[in-house]
Amino acid sequence: MEETSKSHSIANDISIMAVRLIRWLRAVDETAALSGPLTSAMAVVVHSGGIAPSALADLEQVRRPTITRLVDELVSRNLVRREPHPTDKRGSIVVATAEGLALWRTGQLRATAPLAARIDALNPDERQRLEAILPLLARVMEPPSE
């Protein structure tokens, strides 16, 4: 029982830190080219290498009409394009364009610069400990395998 309580406490702390981190990075990035929802959808498209709109909607936890509007906006800005789905002749996938990848990379460097500066201010041991925890945090965030 105590371990479960400790796990919930850790989960709560991580959740609070994640929200604070995202809010802080958004607040300090005054020149963001995309809104929060567009940035989030673009991140999934970039990191997936190409994704079906239905899968994008699932990952973004929105309904299909909402993701269609977001993708339409990204297409109109030439940041993504729709391509035929490789296995479903009726479907499509959303892929980042070269312009979208460039905007994404530039935006990520700019948006994470304040966090990088704070990490640079840590002593080497602290930076090493922070880096060592990243794979574990990534594993905790992975969806459970079935």
Steps between C-alpha positions, in 0.01 A plus 500: 500500500779741589681432169181581307465822695864588424443421131198730493701774667780466242245494216335813636836680526595406142160613372527837674856551375402413144217754498722768654780428252271528197338820631839656575648412160191632320509821703865574425464418127338824391569440131333160465372460146225255593231478766522233768269253320679550166839460668389182670359348179812605309720332763317170454521523120872580508588230752283235332646556154146480366174413672138426412261777603302258719817398687596867534155575646542214748844617611384861530187384684267694272217405267552444130337834393740687730807325361373560146486876571849496653645303209323729251663800670844337489447409131396858418827621655696240297628337820350157430355317203259211460632193319326176407508244778747224409262213589150653511403622153216709648713665765777755520792584720619842612869570439709806586627704204858628481367841602315343794810312615709817480241700696476220756875474552546877528205526738626216718845657532349836588235359734738277695781757528385625844492143632840424344642810670377378839644153434832663405498671841492165680826348614628202296377244754149650499490504119612136491231398751235689304608336175506155663134525602373578148483138371310394812256788465450414131429137595245604762321712239481224237157348450474153651567218254226248455 
